[in-house]
């Protein structure tokens, strides 16, 4: 049977970082006391130093940077759909949002007709 993965709360991670920085113990000693791998503790400290308070958003929650990237990706997709509609709309006979399959079919038709 597979081992169940340990899940640590954001509060636990922040407390571990605080303990690491406030005590004179080594990282290995703190990790051993908390029953955490030293590499995991090092990763938490690096993530906290890079992201500050938003370092551990929790399962399913996005950091500010991830939310911004997702918003931009969605916006980019909407622009691409509009461009595809404008470029291939006259060849398709309809002007609705093309599906990926429909897009590639139109592209192949264009390539085939231009090669003849």
VENSULCOR-V454065 format. One record per residue. SS is DSSP state (H for helix, E for strand, C for the rest). D_CENTER is the distance of its C-alpha to the mean C-alpha in Angstrom with 1 decimal. Layout:
# VENSULCOR-V454065
SS;D_CENTER + SS;D_CENTER
This chain:
# VENSULCOR-V454065
C;30.1 + C;26.6 + C;25.9 + C;23.8 + C;20.7 + C;21.3 + C;19.1 + C;19.7 + C;19.7 + H;18.4 + H;22.2 + H;23.0 + H;20.6 + H;22.0 + H;25.4 + H;25.0 + H;24.0 + H;26.9 + H;29.3 + H;28.3 + H;28.9 + H;32.0 + C;33.9 + C;35.6 + C;34.3 + C;32.4 + H;28.8 + H;30.2 + H;32.6 + H;30.1 + H;27.8 + H;30.8 + H;31.9 + H;28.6 + C;28.3 + C;25.0 + C;24.4 + H;24.9 + H;21.8 + H;19.7 + H;21.6 + H;21.1 + H;17.3 + H;17.6 + H;20.0 + H;17.9 + H;14.8 + H;17.4 + H;19.2 + H;16.2 + H;14.9 + H;18.1 + H;18.4 + H;14.7 + C;13.8 + C;13.7 + C;12.6 + C;13.3 + C;12.2 + C;10.5 + C;10.6 + C;8.1 + C;9.2 + H;11.0 + H;9.1 + H;5.7 + H;8.5 + H;10.3 + H;8.0 + H;7.8 + H;11.6 + H;12.4 + H;11.1 + H;13.1 + H;16.0 + H;16.0 + H;16.3 + H;19.2 + H;20.9 + H;20.7 + H;22.3 + H;25.0 + H;25.8 + H;26.1 + H;28.4 + H;30.5 + H;30.8 + H;31.6 + H;32.9 + H;36.5 + H;36.4 + H;35.0 + C;37.6 + C;35.1 + C;32.5 + C;29.9 + C;26.2 + C;26.2 + C;24.5 + H;23.0 + H;26.1 + H;28.4 + H;26.9 + H;27.6 + H;31.0 + H;32.0 + H;30.8 + H;32.9 + H;35.8 + H;35.7 + H;35.6 + H;38.4 + H;40.6 + H;40.2 + H;41.2 + C;44.5
